[in-house]
Amino acid sequence: MTKQQKKNNVFQPQSKNRYRIRKFSVGLASVLFGTFLIYANPANHAEAAETEAASSPQIEKVNQPSTATPENIDQASKNNQPETSENSQLQNQQPKANATDQPLIQNEIQTTPENNVVTREAQPEAPTSETTNTPNQNEIQQPNYHAPSPEAKAKPIESIQGIKEQVYSKSVTVYPASTVAKTAGEKRGINQSRESLGLIVPQNKKLYIRQAKGSNEADLRLDLMTDDSKQIKNATVSKNGAWNSISTGIDSAAFLRIPVGLNHNPIVEYYVEDDAGITLPTFRKEGDQQAFLDDWKKRDTPYGYVDGDKIAFLIPKIDLPRVEQFGVNPTNLSYKNIDDMINYYEDIIKHYDEWVGLNDDINSVHYNVPQKYFTIADKNGLGLAYYSSNLMGSNNPSMYGYLVKGWLALHEVGHGYDGIMVNDEDMNLMEVENNILANQYQTTVMGIDNGWLYEGHQESTQRDIHNRIINANGTFKFGNIGYRERLDFMTKMVRLTGIDGFTEMWKGIREEEAAADKLHNPFIQDVPKWINTYWLADQGVNGTAYFDLYNIDLSQVLKDKLASYNNSFAYPLAMLIQDKAELERIKQKLNLATEYELVKSSDLADISIFSNAEITLNLNGQTLPENVKVSLLENGKEVAQATVKDGKAVFPHIRAGVYQIAAPLSLENALPRSQYLIVKEAGNNTATLDYPTYEGTQSNVTQQLSLRGLSNREFAFVDYDPDKKTIKFVENPGQPHFYFNDEYVHVKIEKADGTVVLDESLVGSKNLPYKVQEFNLDYGDKIIVRHREPAARRKVVRKETNQDLVFPYASNETVTYTLTDKGFIINDETEADANRRYSTAITSDVDKIADEIKANPNRNYRTQLFHVLQGTKFVNGAIKAELEGILQPLVEKYYVIEPIVNHIERGATTITGEGQLESTIIVTFPNQISSMVEVDTEKNGKLMFLKG
């Protein structure tokens, strides 16, 4: 499995898991100290009954600390934890076992903090059957002290035999369901959507509820919400019509989760023990604010409820005076009234939805799945505030932070849009992805130019990052910097492409998820790929050099693909130019806030800053034709060339920028992988091209032995590079599988002479530290692996494609992998089996690139084509000739024949001549300015160059 796949098999289709929910404590906490934000993840305690299958379980899995179930708990790699430059840290805890079984709830994978699912308890006096009279839902019912609030639209019904209390009936809202929409893990308050029953349930009093006969399509979910997460309780309202009861230790407000996709609106009947229920003061959007406040004060209840279309607040009594002050001595960050608060949050959600590319077409992959954030105060939380899949919380008896306009609201709402973009081991955007949206809203909608990211000091902040990168001398790493620095990295790209690039990225991710689901393939997380393709490449930008500057790992396969787009490279302006006058001119021309912003190299076409550069060619036994040249390309067009002499190509006068290198083809049809050259005004402008080793080992296929545990989370893997004969054994932090208290996996690496270089036993319930071990081995050395769940969770993957490979002995707990030049063989397999798998892989590569060239004829596939062609050299038998026959017409266009120019005449201002038809002639003048002419039939081969 590749590093992309090792991170997450995020969504595998056809999820039909059942969980035994017990006890949860979840949430993503955001803690403010001065201007710094600290984020901590409260203890995640969860358990789920897991059904093993012969193949990988098909489950929905979201890498987000705020999700509750162990199926969703993943730990970031040690080297991806930010430094404490902002006093920032992430804390993820593994789930603990709990022996108490609770009622079975289907597909319930997210709950509120410390949710206790209450065991169904039958009302002793309730009869086994009775007639239900459902009132007209449109009748107007005047509330009393114990009746549900009018906004709940609940009606009293006739007495039921055996129940002395007043029973109320209510129709439950149903959200529409889409069969094609994809979320890419963005929860956006989807699982927070609740509908009020209009009642406060006093402490230790029981609320009884059931579904009325005739509307029972599915179980419903009931929540008792409080200002203390430890007291929040929930229960199932069974579709079988049985009475359920629920209570908690403090006064609580009763809510039903809004169901999705039902054909009819369920009808529920409910009452409170001893008629002790208290009307919940409720303000509905565009309602009468003064009447709401007067009612709340008169009733003196512990909560008031504010209900919008996309946001809801269960406001504690302590905040009533703050709400009353809305509109008094207003500022630009205060609310005029309650509707102003609702509209502010719903405008945030509206913009965020647009910026991630959602729409209202229920038949679209990008359908805006209905949602509604639910916000509480939590006197037993952490820090200032948190977001979980189940609610937004203010970690305080008050929710004052949510009652003003500002970063807290923007930040926490944004967590609902994290989705699959967080917890990637190669590029962790936890606490960054949400802030991209928050920063965009704060700066462009609210018009605040001194917001959280730069606090009015953008230039000095970016200058500090610039200097740290230079001083690090190539070792500056995205994974080791703080959240603000990461957000600066991301928002530079937003400002370069506009928010549209970010939007197109999210649309591309959802389309990729849909394609994977259609083929019943796992949806593999790969944040660097998504940003570089759907965001940057599709907007005409090559992000390779920028990502390399921050040492964000991009595979060579991805770099080759990005090079095929012929896009201009993005790079920080101040990294290329030092001349102050020229910097200022470019800033004005491109409307840049600072000289440290990103520019495209093609934007610098008119600058007067030149430098020299040198490219070294490591031939590794390959032979070049005589007088070959290395070219530098901008947007796929040649801007300079230099003849190779003594293994070097020297460019004495080249404009500052970043260029794609076009290397000469060797006599053996070999090319180096894609590479670029950075030309700075001052600096060591060099690059090295490494050709594949002549008559060496194949380098087209590398493999990974992926060791997976609970929820198919990869807790360890073995990377094998046959060309270099290297093995890398990596253990990811966290528990492999907490159901196993003894050995879950055993890995031993043994050389052919019997020397053991690694021998490790991994216990399922024991937390692993992040650890990397590397070994230089040889063909014939062995890796012996024992896995307690081998069929579903021991996989060999081709790294270049993320594809699981088919190996025999899938059900054997213990197997032996032997190293060959074509990859692993298992147990008693021979090298013929490795050759067969290799031939299959190369055949797939040939078919794939042929299809890509047909689909994108304007892209430059030169590097990829010749790399695949090199791979065919190691295929045996008739298949080799067949594959080479497919590739030959595709590579012919890249064989360059030097054209002949006749009758050259030099004039005072021109050079003329006659060239071969369908050729391109470039003349480079002594001042290094080049002029290019394409020879076509309309000009009868005549050429004319203007002198530079």
Secondary structure in CASP SS format (residue, H / E / C, confidence):
PFRMAT SS
TARGET T0000
AUTHOR 0000-0000-0000
METHOD secondary structure of the structure
MODEL  1
M C 1.00
T C 1.00
K H 1.00
Q H 1.00
Q H 1.00
K H 1.00
K H 1.00
N C 1.00
N E 1.00
V E 1.00
F E 1.00
Q C 1.00
P C 1.00
Q C 1.00
S C 1.00
K C 1.00
N C 1.00
R E 1.00
Y E 1.00
R E 1.00
I C 1.00
R C 1.00
K E 1.00
F C 1.00
S C 1.00
V C 1.00
G C 1.00
L E 1.00
A E 1.00
S E 1.00
V E 1.00
L E 1.00
F E 1.00
G C 1.00
T C 1.00
F E 1.00
L E 1.00
I E 1.00
Y E 1.00
A E 1.00
N C 1.00
P C 1.00
A C 1.00
N C 1.00
H C 1.00
A C 1.00
E C 1.00
A C 1.00
A C 1.00
E C 1.00
T C 1.00
E C 1.00
A C 1.00
A C 1.00
S C 1.00
S C 1.00
P C 1.00
Q C 1.00
I C 1.00
E E 1.00
K C 1.00
V C 1.00
N C 1.00
Q C 1.00
P C 1.00
S C 1.00
T C 1.00
A C 1.00
T C 1.00
P H 1.00
E H 1.00
N H 1.00
I C 1.00
D C 1.00
Q C 1.00
A C 1.00
S C 1.00
K H 1.00
N H 1.00
N H 1.00
Q C 1.00
P C 1.00
E C 1.00
T H 1.00
S H 1.00
E H 1.00
N C 1.00
S C 1.00
Q C 1.00
L C 1.00
Q C 1.00
N C 1.00
Q C 1.00
Q C 1.00
P C 1.00
K C 1.00
A C 1.00
N C 1.00
A C 1.00
T C 1.00
D C 1.00
Q C 1.00
P C 1.00
L E 1.00
I E 1.00
Q E 1.00
N C 1.00
E C 1.00
I C 1.00
Q C 1.00
T C 1.00
T C 1.00
P C 1.00
E C 1.00
N C 1.00
N E 1.00
V E 1.00
V C 1.00
T C 1.00
R C 1.00
E C 1.00
A C 1.00
Q C 1.00
P C 1.00
E C 1.00
A C 1.00
P C 1.00
T C 1.00
S C 1.00
E C 1.00
T C 1.00
T C 1.00
N C 1.00
T C 1.00
P C 1.00
N C 1.00
Q C 1.00
N C 1.00
E C 1.00
I C 1.00
Q C 1.00
Q C 1.00
P C 1.00
N C 1.00
Y C 1.00
H C 1.00
A C 1.00
P C 1.00
S C 1.00
P H 1.00
E H 1.00
A H 1.00
K C 1.00
A C 1.00
K E 1.00
P E 1.00
I C 1.00
E C 1.00
S C 1.00
I C 1.00
Q C 1.00
G C 1.00
I C 1.00
K C 1.00
E C 1.00
Q C 1.00
V C 1.00
Y E 1.00
S E 1.00
K E 1.00
S E 1.00
V C 1.00
T C 1.00
V C 1.00
Y E 1.00
P C 1.00
A C 1.00
S C 1.00
T C 1.00
V C 1.00
A C 1.00
K C 1.00
T C 1.00
A C 1.00
G C 1.00
E C 1.00
K C 1.00
R C 1.00
G C 1.00
I H 1.00
N H 1.00
Q H 1.00
S C 1.00
R E 1.00
E E 1.00
S E 1.00
L E 1.00
G E 1.00
L E 1.00
I E 1.00
V E 1.00
P C 1.00
Q C 1.00
N C 1.00
K C 1.00
K C 1.00
L E 1.00
Y E 1.00
I E 1.00
R E 1.00
Q E 1.00
A C 1.00
K C 1.00
G C 1.00
S C 1.00
N C 1.00
E C 1.00
A C 1.00
D C 1.00
L E 1.00
R E 1.00
L E 1.00
D E 1.00
L E 1.00
M E 1.00
T C 1.00
D C 1.00
D C 1.00
S H 1.00
K H 1.00
Q H 1.00
I C 1.00
K E 1.00
N E 1.00
A E 1.00
T E 1.00
V E 1.00
S C 1.00
K C 1.00
N C 1.00
G C 1.00
A C 1.00
W C 1.00
N E 1.00
S E 1.00
I E 1.00
S C 1.00
T C 1.00
G C 1.00
I C 1.00
D C 1.00
S E 1.00
A E 1.00
A E 1.00
F E 1.00
L E 1.00
R E 1.00
I C 1.00
P C 1.00
V E 1.00
G C 1.00
L C 1.00
N C 1.00
H C 1.00
N C 1.00
P C 1.00
I E 1.00
V E 1.00
E E 1.00
Y E 1.00
Y E 1.00
V E 1.00
E H 1.00
D H 1.00
D H 1.00
A C 1.00
G C 1.00
I E 1.00
T E 1.00
L C 1.00
P C 1.00
T E 1.00
F E 1.00
R E 1.00
K C 1.00
E C 1.00
G C 1.00
D C 1.00
Q H 1.00
Q H 1.00
A H 1.00
F H 1.00
L H 1.00
D H 1.00
D H 1.00
W H 1.00
K H 1.00
K H 1.00
R H 1.00
D C 1.00
T C 1.00
P C 1.00
Y E 1.00
G E 1.00
Y E 1.00
V E 1.00
D E 1.00
G C 1.00
D C 1.00
K C 1.00
I E 1.00
A E 1.00
F E 1.00
L E 1.00
I E 1.00
P E 1.00
K H 1.00
I H 1.00
D H 1.00
L H 1.00
P H 1.00
R H 1.00
V H 1.00
E H 1.00
Q C 1.00
F C 1.00
G C 1.00
V C 1.00
N C 1.00
P C 1.00
T C 1.00
N C 1.00
L C 1.00
S C 1.00
Y C 1.00
K C 1.00
N C 1.00
I H 1.00
D H 1.00
D H 1.00
M H 1.00
I H 1.00
N H 1.00
Y H 1.00
Y H 1.00
E H 1.00
D H 1.00
I H 1.00
I H 1.00
K H 1.00
H H 1.00
Y H 1.00
D H 1.00
E H 1.00
W H 1.00
V C 1.00
G C 1.00
L C 1.00
N E 1.00
D C 1.00
D C 1.00
I C 1.00
N C 1.00
S C 1.00
V C 1.00
H C 1.00
Y E 1.00
N C 1.00
V C 1.00
P C 1.00
Q C 1.00
K C 1.00
Y E 1.00
F E 1.00
T E 1.00
I E 1.00
A E 1.00
D C 1.00
K C 1.00
N C 1.00
G C 1.00
L C 1.00
G C 1.00
L C 1.00
A E 1.00
Y E 1.00
Y E 1.00
S C 1.00
S C 1.00
N C 1.00
L C 1.00
M E 1.00
G E 1.00
S E 1.00
N C 1.00
N C 1.00
P C 1.00
S C 1.00
M C 1.00
Y H 1.00
G H 1.00
Y H 1.00
L H 1.00
V C 1.00
K C 1.00
G C 1.00
W H 1.00
L H 1.00
A H 1.00
L H 1.00
H H 1.00
E H 1.00
V H 1.00
G H 1.00
H H 1.00
G C 1.00
Y C 1.00
D C 1.00
G H 1.00
I H 1.00
M H 1.00
V C 1.00
N C 1.00
D E 1.00
E C 1.00
D C 1.00
M E 1.00
N C 1.00
L C 1.00
M C 1.00
E C 1.00
V C 1.00
E H 1.00
N H 1.00
N H 1.00
I H 1.00
L H 1.00
A H 1.00
N H 1.00
Q H 1.00
Y H 1.00
Q H 1.00
T H 1.00
T H 1.00
V H 1.00
M C 1.00
G C 1.00
I C 1.00
D C 1.00
N C 1.00
G C 1.00
W C 1.00
L C 1.00
Y C 1.00
E C 1.00
G C 1.00
H C 1.00
Q H 1.00
E H 1.00
S H 1.00
T H 1.00
Q H 1.00
R H 1.00
D H 1.00
I H 1.00
H H 1.00
N H 1.00
R H 1.00
I H 1.00
I H 1.00
N H 1.00
A H 1.00
N C 1.00
G C 1.00
T C 1.00
F C 1.00
K C 1.00
F H 1.00
G H 1.00
N H 1.00
I C 1.00
G C 1.00
Y H 1.00
R H 1.00
E H 1.00
R H 1.00
L H 1.00
D H 1.00
F H 1.00
M H 1.00
T H 1.00
K H 1.00
M H 1.00
V H 1.00
R H 1.00
L H 1.00
T H 1.00
G C 1.00
I H 1.00
D H 1.00
G H 1.00
F H 1.00
T H 1.00
E H 1.00
M H 1.00
W H 1.00
K H 1.00
G H 1.00
I H 1.00
R H 1.00
E H 1.00
E H 1.00
E H 1.00
A H 1.00
A H 1.00
A H 1.00
D H 1.00
K H 1.00
L C 1.00
H C 1.00
N C 1.00
P C 1.00
F E 1.00
I E 1.00
Q C 1.00
D C 1.00
V H 1.00
P H 1.00
K H 1.00
W H 1.00
I H 1.00
N H 1.00
T H 1.00
Y H 1.00
W H 1.00
L H 1.00
A H 1.00
D H 1.00
Q H 1.00
G C 1.00
V E 1.00
N E 1.00
G C 1.00
T H 1.00
A H 1.00
Y H 1.00
F H 1.00
D H 1.00
L H 1.00
Y C 1.00
N C 1.00
I C 1.00
D C 1.00
L C 1.00
S C 1.00
Q H 1.00
V H 1.00
L H 1.00
K H 1.00
D H 1.00
K H 1.00
L H 1.00
A H 1.00
S C 1.00
Y C 1.00
N C 1.00
N C 1.00
S E 1.00
F E 1.00
A E 1.00
Y E 1.00
P E 1.00
L H 1.00
A H 1.00
M H 1.00
L H 1.00
I C 1.00
Q C 1.00
D C 1.00
K H 1.00
A H 1.00
E H 1.00
L H 1.00
E H 1.00
R H 1.00
I H 1.00
K H 1.00
Q H 1.00
K H 1.00
L H 1.00
N C 1.00
L C 1.00
A C 1.00
T C 1.00
E C 1.00
Y C 1.00
E C 1.00
L E 1.00
V E 1.00
K E 1.00
S H 1.00
S H 1.00
D H 1.00
L H 1.00
A C 1.00
D C 1.00
I C 1.00
S C 1.00
I C 1.00
F E 1.00
S E 1.00
N E 1.00
A E 1.00
E E 1.00
I E 1.00
T E 1.00
L E 1.00
N E 1.00
L C 1.00
N C 1.00
G C 1.00
Q C 1.00
T C 1.00
L C 1.00
P C 1.00
E C 1.00
N C 1.00
V C 1.00
K E 1.00
V E 1.00
S E 1.00
L E 1.00
L E 1.00
E E 1.00
N C 1.00
G C 1.00
K E 1.00
E E 1.00
V E 1.00
A E 1.00
Q E 1.00
A E 1.00
T E 1.00
V E 1.00
K E 1.00
D C 1.00
G C 1.00
K E 1.00
A E 1.00
V E 1.00
F E 1.00
P E 1.00
H E 1.00
I E 1.00
R E 1.00
A C 1.00
G E 1.00
V E 1.00
Y E 1.00
Q E 1.00
I E 1.00
A E 1.00
A C 1.00
P C 1.00
L C 1.00
S C 1.00
L C 1.00
E C 1.00
N C 1.00
A C 1.00
L C 1.00
P C 1.00
R C 1.00
S C 1.00
Q C 1.00
Y E 1.00
L E 1.00
I E 1.00
V E 1.00
K C 1.00
E C 1.00
A C 1.00
G C 1.00
N C 1.00
N C 1.00
T E 1.00
A E 1.00
T E 1.00
L E 1.00
D E 1.00
Y C 1.00
P C 1.00
T C 1.00
Y C 1.00
E C 1.00
G C 1.00
T C 1.00
Q C 1.00
S C 1.00
N C 1.00
V C 1.00
T C 1.00
Q E 1.00
Q E 1.00
L E 1.00
S E 1.00
L E 1.00
R E 1.00
G C 1.00
L H 1.00
S H 1.00
N H 1.00
R C 1.00
E E 1.00
F E 1.00
A E 1.00
F E 1.00
V E 1.00
D E 1.00
Y E 1.00
D E 1.00
P C 1.00
D C 1.00
K C 1.00
K C 1.00
T E 1.00
I E 1.00
K E 1.00
F E 1.00
V E 1.00
E E 1.00
N C 1.00
P C 1.00
G E 1.00
Q C 1.00
P C 1.00
H C 1.00
F C 1.00
Y C 1.00
F C 1.00
N C 1.00
D C 1.00
E E 1.00
Y E 1.00
V E 1.00
H E 1.00
V E 1.00
K E 1.00
I E 1.00
E E 1.00
K C 1.00
A C 1.00
D C 1.00
G C 1.00
T C 1.00
V E 1.00
V E 1.00
L E 1.00
D E 1.00
E E 1.00
S E 1.00
L E 1.00
V E 1.00
G C 1.00
S C 1.00
K C 1.00
N C 1.00
L E 1.00
P C 1.00
Y C 1.00
K E 1.00
V E 1.00
Q E 1.00
E E 1.00
F E 1.00
N E 1.00
L C 1.00
D C 1.00
Y C 1.00
G C 1.00
D C 1.00
K E 1.00
I E 1.00
I E 1.00
V E 1.00
R E 1.00
H E 1.00
R C 1.00
E C 1.00
P H 1.00
A H 1.00
A H 1.00
R H 1.00
R E 1.00
K E 1.00
V E 1.00
V E 1.00
R E 1.00
K C 1.00
E C 1.00
T C 1.00
N C 1.00
Q E 1.00
D E 1.00
L C 1.00
V C 1.00
F C 1.00
P C 1.00
Y C 1.00
A C 1.00
S C 1.00
N C 1.00
E C 1.00
T E 1.00
V E 1.00
T E 1.00
Y E 1.00
T E 1.00
L E 1.00
T E 1.00
D C 1.00
K C 1.00
G E 1.00
F E 1.00
I E 1.00
I E 1.00
N C 1.00
D C 1.00
E C 1.00
T C 1.00
E H 1.00
A H 1.00
D H 1.00
A H 1.00
N H 1.00
R H 1.00
R H 1.00
Y H 1.00
S H 1.00
T H 1.00
A H 1.00
I H 1.00
T H 1.00
S H 1.00
D H 1.00
V H 1.00
D H 1.00
K H 1.00
I H 1.00
A H 1.00
D H 1.00
E H 1.00
I H 1.00
K H 1.00
A H 1.00
N C 1.00
P C 1.00
N C 1.00
R C 1.00
N C 1.00
Y C 1.00
R H 1.00
T H 1.00
Q H 1.00
L H 1.00
F H 1.00
H H 1.00
V H 1.00
L H 1.00
Q H 1.00
G H 1.00
T H 1.00
K C 1.00
F C 1.00
V C 1.00
N C 1.00
G C 1.00
A H 1.00
I H 1.00
K H 1.00
A H 1.00
E H 1.00
L H 1.00
E H 1.00
G H 1.00
I H 1.00
L H 1.00
Q H 1.00
P H 1.00
L H 1.00
V H 1.00
E H 1.00
K H 1.00
Y H 1.00
Y C 1.00
V C 1.00
I C 1.00
E C 1.00
P C 1.00
I C 1.00
V E 1.00
N E 1.00
H E 1.00
I E 1.00
E E 1.00
R E 1.00
G C 1.00
A C 1.00
T C 1.00
T E 1.00
I E 1.00
T E 1.00
G E 1.00
E E 1.00
G E 1.00
Q C 1.00
L C 1.00
E C 1.00
S C 1.00
T E 1.00
I E 1.00
I E 1.00
V E 1.00
T E 1.00
F C 1.00
P C 1.00
N C 1.00
Q C 1.00
I C 1.00
S E 1.00
S E 1.00
M E 1.00
V E 1.00
E E 1.00
V C 1.00
D C 1.00
T H 1.00
E H 1.00
K H 1.00
N C 1.00
G C 1.00
K E 1.00
L E 1.00
M E 1.00
F E 1.00
L E 1.00
K C 1.00
G C 1.00
END
